[in-house]
Amino acid sequence: MAAHLTCARAEGTSSVAYSRREIGAMERTRASPRVAAPVTAELMAHALREAVKFLLFVRQQMPSSYDELRTALLDTVGADAMGLQEDGQEDGQEDDTVSPGSSKVSGKRKRVTSVERAATKLFREIESMVGCLTPELLEAHRPERVALFLGSTPNRPKEMFVFELNSVQRNGYTPWVQSPEATRVVGNAGRRLVRECLPAVAQCPPGATTKAFLMFKAKSTTHDGTTKQPSNGFLPKRGFEPNTKHTTVSAEFDVGVKGDDDVGTVNAPSEKNSDSESIWFQCQTAVKGLKTLKGVVGL
């Protein structure tokens, strides 16, 4: 509930248009967030990763923000236990100061608690899942939709958050050119997408801790009819369509390019490619939500 109230308090900080309606027991919201041009695959992948982490927090899959969780675990269990590379540590270099059941904090060996182990498991699952949203995936598959399903199974989700990407990739992604300015724009893209999705998400009723599944929908074949190879971390689910009979929340975000008026509105869904040619792909890593992090130092 706290996360929902935090989200609701922030409502109004974005000017992006959104609509809301109830269909039976389902709460439906739709918004049209914008990202800055030029849209590179790096920019879009980063923005989607940030949006997924934001949704996991405000929809009660983790009781703290991703950044708060990361900072607290770095201070308690350390980067090695989190699956992160220590600052200044080279690839392949092992840290022999930390054992699986302990962490080194302020130079002293410390026994890791059960709550810290659960929090570390949650962090590693999130890192693994969002890490599958790569620029290479967007370039290779050109997903029409990227979705986060919440529920015991993706087949019958309780909540659905779908990012429509047809508008941003209509003319393909702009090639990435490394520069300080490009890096700054990418960083801003994540914050902008979260900010513009927030009003629509704030209208959703409080969620419940469950499991989170990352999906994307894309063409299964290339232009010449060759079957596309699954990207690392995702498996194709031919014939899959979510059963929404028991879905209580459905939020759709028609992502467009800032300054581009030739896009759909919140009252008219964006044009989609033929669903008969597209299939869903599911991330092999699912996130099991955690209700509390009480006992983790710093949270």
Buried (B, 14 or more C-beta within 10 A) or exposed (E): EEBBEEBBEBEEEBEBBBBBEEEEEBBBBBBBBBBBBBBBBBBBBBBBBBBBBBBBBBBBBBBBBBEBBBBBBBBBBBBBBBEBEEEEEEEEEEEEEBEEEBBBBEEEEBEBBEBBBBBBEBBBBBBBBBBBBBBEBBBBBBBBBBBBBBBEBBEBBBBBBBBBBBBBBBEEBEEBEEEEEBEEBBBBBBEBBBBBBBBBBBBBEBBBBBBBBBBBBBBBEEEEEEEBEBBEBBEBBEEBEBEBEEBBBBBBBBBBBEEEEEBBEBEEEBEEEEEEEBBBBBBBBBBEBBEBBEEBEEB
